[in-house]
Amino acid sequence: MADAPVAIEILRHPDRWSPPPAAVLALVGDEPFLAGRMLLLLRDRLVPDDADRSWAWREFDGDQIEDARDVFDEVATVPLFGDATRVAVVRGADPFVTRCRPALEALAAAPRGARGVVVLVVKSLPSNTRLAKALAAAGGIVDLAVPQRADLAAWVRQWASSHHRLALEPATAERLLERLGRDLGQVDQVLRRVAAARAADAGAVRPEEIDDVAGSAQERSAWGMVDDAASGDAGKALAALADLLAAGESPVALLAQSATSLRRLATAARILAPPPGAARPPSFDEALKRAGVAAWPKALAQAREALQQLGRQRALRLPQALADLDRALKGEASRGLRARLALERLVCMMARETPPGRVAGPQRGAAPADHPGDRP
């Protein structure tokens, strides 16, 4: 929804936003956390008095609506007392929209008047449909998608401060996103746990505190396995992999958790070995930061050691190895011992081939050296 307001920006400054005077509103996208927060904001704006919410705010499941008139009658009834706006929320409304498109188009195109509001929570709403055009003309669409170029680290810091009274160091927000990706619901849950465990005057949250609470116990074990594999400790990584598989962890899920970190190493290797004539990054750590590694000392040190251990050629081969493994796990090696063997091959590809020694500090702008195993 190119021209629609974006939920993540509305929630950054909720006091600056008011619902449009439309008879139908659509929250469009597949981000449940943003959908939930937008519904809470709409309820606060349209039905501000708690005493009115029992009759003025009704929610329906789009898959279980037997008679669509139940929804439309809800918002057509004018309250005798009180000034709250009657709201009918249809969650998972895609099938409801398909069934009731003509009625919704007529309702969206007409002035709201004294009627209430139908709020549709849908995964998609093609912009070339008459309903989408009518809603867009009335300002009745809110986009739940997280823009690819959004500064999520800044958003997380602001959200932590305004909703959880937490001050996050910039590297802490980056660490959260590195561990949890763009799943804002999980990010919010971690912030809740951190806030509950800390004293109010404990100061800014440091990145290392995140590793103790982010993700489930199995997810934390998976992240440790990836760190061990990238650092070349194949024995420890293989033992962790065996434990995770024995605990019922999905091989595909383990690959997904591994891929993000390993692709960052491959990206850093490309940055450090640019084509002829291209500018080199000012430093090794700068290349890692550009690749998406969290900018705090421990994360940079781990990534630096892993990249030096892998060597340029093996690091550059990681994306193809991950793609091959993904195809295998969704094909001939989808389960059992074959899936385990496929994952073990990836770990062994990254194994340290020389005795571990002290890692020397890299030259400024120097690319990681070829690993002995990379040379013919």
ZAMARGU-4260 file (C-alpha; in steps of 0.2 Angstrom, whole numbers, plus 5000, padded with zeros to 4 digits):
<rodrens>
0) 5000/5000/5000 | 5011/5013/4993 | 5002/5029/4999 | 4995/5022/5015 | 5001/5028/5032
5) 5013/5015/5040 | 5009/5007/5057 | 5026/5007/5063 | 5028/5026/5061 | 5010/5029/5068
10) 5015/5019/5084 | 5032/5029/5085 | 5021/5045/5088 | 5003/5039/5092 | 4998/5056/5099
15) 5000/5064/5082 | 4988/5052/5074 | 4969/5051/5073 | 4958/5038/5064 | 4950/5045/5048
20) 4931/5048/5048 | 4928/5033/5037 | 4915/5019/5039 | 4928/5005/5035 | 4946/5004/5040
25) 4958/4991/5034 | 4974/4986/5043 | 4984/4977/5029 | 4998/4966/5031 | 5005/4950/5040
30) 5013/4958/5056 | 5003/4953/5071 | 5012/4963/5083 | 5008/4979/5073 | 4990/4974/5070
35) 4987/4971/5089 | 4995/4988/5094 | 4985/4997/5080 | 4969/4989/5087 | 4973/4995/5104
40) 4976/5013/5098 | 4960/5013/5088 | 4950/5007/5103 | 4958/5021/5114 | 4953/5034/5101
45) 4936/5028/5096 | 4930/5020/5113 | 4940/5030/5126 | 4929/5026/5141 | 4932/5008/5148
50) 4914/5007/5153 | 4908/5009/5135 | 4919/4995/5128 | 4907/4981/5133 | 4894/4986/5120
55) 4903/4998/5108 | 4918/4987/5104 | 4915/4970/5096 | 4927/4958/5088 | 4923/4944/5076
60) 4934/4930/5068 | 4933/4931/5049 | 4932/4912/5047 | 4918/4910/5059 | 4905/4923/5054
65) 4890/4914/5049 | 4879/4929/5044 | 4888/4945/5038 | 4873/4955/5044 | 4879/4952/5062
70) 4894/4963/5058 | 4885/4977/5048 | 4871/4978/5061 | 4883/4980/5075 | 4889/4997/5067
75) 4872/5002/5060 | 4865/5003/5078 | 4865/5021/5084 | 4868/5022/5103 | 4855/5030/5113
80) 4867/5036/5127 | 4885/5040/5126 | 4896/5047/5113 | 4907/5031/5109 | 4909/5025/5092
85) 4902/5008/5089 | 4916/4997/5081 | 4916/4980/5074 | 4933/4972/5071 | 4935/4957/5060
90) 4951/4948/5063 | 4958/4937/5049 | 4945/4946/5038 | 4951/4940/5021 | 4937/4927/5018
95) 4925/4940/5025 | 4930/4953/5012 | 4929/4940/4998 | 4911/4935/5003 | 4905/4953/5007
100) 4915/4964/4994 | 4899/4973/4987 | 4893/4978/5004 | 4910/4983/5010 | 4912/4994/4994
105) 4896/5002/4996 | 4899/5006/5014 | 4917/5012/5011 | 4911/5024/4997 | 4897/5032/5008
110) 4899/5045/5022 | 4900/5037/5039 | 4887/5049/5047 | 4881/5042/5063 | 4886/5024/5060
115) 4900/5015/5068 | 4916/5008/5060 | 4920/4991/5052 | 4939/4987/5055 | 4946/4974/5044
120) 4962/4965/5048 | 4968/4957/5032 | 4984/4950/5025 | 4982/4958/5008 | 4971/4970/4999
125) 4975/4972/4981 | 4976/4991/4976 | 4967/4989/4960 | 4951/4983/4968 | 4936/4995/4970
130) 4936/4992/4989 | 4955/4997/4990 | 4952/5012/4980 | 4937/5018/4990 | 4946/5015/5006
135) 4962/5024/5000 | 4951/5039/4995 | 4944/5040/5013 | 4961/5037/5021 | 4955/5021/5028
140) 4970/5010/5025 | 4985/5007/5037 | 5000/4997/5031 | 5006/4985/5043 | 5022/4980/5034
145) 5039/4985/5040 | 5048/4995/5027 | 5064/4987/5021 | 5073/5004/5024 | 5066/5007/5041
150) 5078/5011/5055 | 5072/4997/5066 | 5086/4999/5079 | 5081/5017/5082 | 5063/5012/5083
155) 5067/4998/5095 | 5076/5010/5106 | 5062/5022/5106 | 5049/5008/5109 | 5059/5002/5124
160) 5060/5019/5132 | 5041/5024/5129 | 5033/5007/5133 | 5046/4998/5145 | 5055/5013/5153
165) 5072/5005/5147 | 5087/5014/5140 | 5095/5003/5126 | 5113/5006/5120 | 5113/5007/5101
170) 5122/4991/5100 | 5109/4983/5112 | 5095/4986/5099 | 5106/4980/5085 | 5109/4964/5095
175) 5091/4961/5098 | 5087/4963/5079 | 5102/4952/5075 | 5095/4938/5087 | 5077/4940/5083
180) 5076/4947/5065 | 5062/4959/5061 | 5049/4949/5073 | 5043/4964/5083 | 5032/4954/5094
185) 5047/4944/5100 | 5057/4960/5102 | 5043/4967/5113 | 5042/4951/5124 | 5061/4952/5127
190) 5060/4970/5132 | 5046/4965/5144 | 5057/4952/5152 | 5072/4963/5153 | 5061/4977/5161
195) 5054/4965/5174 | 5071/4958/5179 | 5080/4975/5181 | 5080/4989/5194 | 5073/5005/5188
200) 5090/5014/5190 | 5101/5000/5183 | 5106/5011/5168 | 5107/5007/5150 | 5104/4989/5145
205) 5120/4982/5138 | 5121/4970/5123 | 5127/4955/5133 | 5111/4956/5144 | 5100/4952/5128
210) 5109/4935/5126 | 5102/4929/5143 | 5084/4932/5138 | 5082/4933/5119 | 5073/4918/5112
215) 5069/4901/5119 | 5082/4889/5127 | 5083/4880/5111 | 5085/4895/5101 | 5100/4901/5112
220) 5108/4884/5110 | 5106/4886/5091 | 5114/4903/5091 | 5129/4895/5101 | 5130/4881/5089
225) 5132/4893/5075 | 5145/4903/5084 | 5155/4888/5088 | 5154/4882/5070 | 5159/4899/5063
230) 5174/4900/5075 | 5179/4883/5068 | 5176/4872/5084 | 5167/4858/5074 | 5167/4846/5089
235) 5157/4858/5100 | 5146/4863/5086 | 5142/4845/5081 | 5138/4840/5099 | 5126/4855/5101
240) 5118/4850/5084 | 5115/4832/5091 | 5107/4839/5107 | 5096/4851/5097 | 5090/4837/5085
245) 5087/4825/5099 | 5076/4839/5108 | 5065/4839/5092 | 5072/4855/5084 | 5067/4856/5066
250) 5082/4855/5054 | 5074/4868/5043 | 5073/4880/5058 | 5091/4877/5063 | 5096/4882/5045
255) 5086/4898/5046 | 5094/4902/5063 | 5111/4899/5055 | 5109/4907/5039 | 5107/4926/5044
260) 5124/4925/5054 | 5133/4916/5041 | 5127/4927/5026 | 5134/4942/5036 | 5151/4934/5036
265) 5150/4931/5017 | 5144/4949/5014 | 5159/4956/5025 | 5171/4945/5014 | 5164/4953/4998
270) 5166/4970/5006 | 5184/4967/5011 | 5189/4960/4993 | 5181/4973/4981 | 5183/4972/4963
275) 5198/4981/4955 | 5196/5000/4956 | 5182/4999/4970 | 5186/5008/4987 | 5190/4997/5002
280) 5182/4999/5018 | 5192/5010/5031 | 5194/4995/5043 | 5190/4977/5046 | 5177/4981/5059
285) 5169/4994/5047 | 5166/4980/5034 | 5158/4969/5047 | 5146/4983/5053 | 5141/4986/5034
290) 5137/4968/5033 | 5125/4969/5048 | 5135/4963/5063 | 5130/4972/5079 | 5142/4986/5083
295) 5147/4981/5100 | 5165/4974/5105 | 5160/4956/5109 | 5150/4954/5093 | 5163/4962/5082
300) 5177/4951/5090 | 5167/4935/5087 | 5163/4940/5069 | 5181/4945/5066 | 5188/4929/5073
305) 5176/4918/5063 | 5180/4927/5047 | 5198/4926/5049 | 5196/4907/5053 | 5185/4904/5038
310) 5196/4913/5026 | 5190/4923/5011 | 5186/4909/4999 | 5176/4898/5011 | 5167/4914/5017
315) 5162/4918/4999 | 5156/4900/4997 | 5144/4901/5012 | 5128/4908/5002 | 5129/4894/4989
320) 5132/4881/5003 | 5117/4888/5012 | 5106/4887/4996 | 5111/4869/4993 | 5107/4864/5011
325) 5090/4873/5010 | 5086/4863/4994 | 5092/4847/5002 | 5082/4849/5018 | 5066/4852/5007
330) 5070/4837/4996 | 5080/4822/4998 | 5087/4826/5015 | 5071/4832/5023 | 5071/4821/5039
335) 5080/4809/5049 | 5098/4804/5047 | 5100/4812/5030 | 5094/4829/5037 | 5107/4828/5051
340) 5121/4823/5039 | 5117/4838/5028 | 5118/4850/5043 | 5134/4841/5049 | 5142/4844/5032
345) 5139/4863/5033 | 5147/4862/5051 | 5162/4852/5045 | 5165/4864/5030 | 5168/4878/5042
350) 5179/4867/5054 | 5196/4874/5059 | 5210/4865/5049 | 5225/4872/5058 | 5228/4871/5077
355) 5220/4886/5086 | 5231/4900/5090 | 5231/4918/5094 | 5222/4928/5082 | 5232/4943/5076
360) 5224/4960/5073 | 5220/4963/5055 | 5228/4977/5045 | 5216/4991/5042 | 5206/4988/5026
365) 5214/4970/5024 | 5204/4956/5017 | 5203/4940/5027 | 5217/4928/5021 | 5214/4913/5011
370) 5212/4898/5023 | 5225/4884/5020 | 5210/4873/5015 | 5205/4885/5001 | 5221/4883/4991
375) 5223/4869/4979
</rodrens>
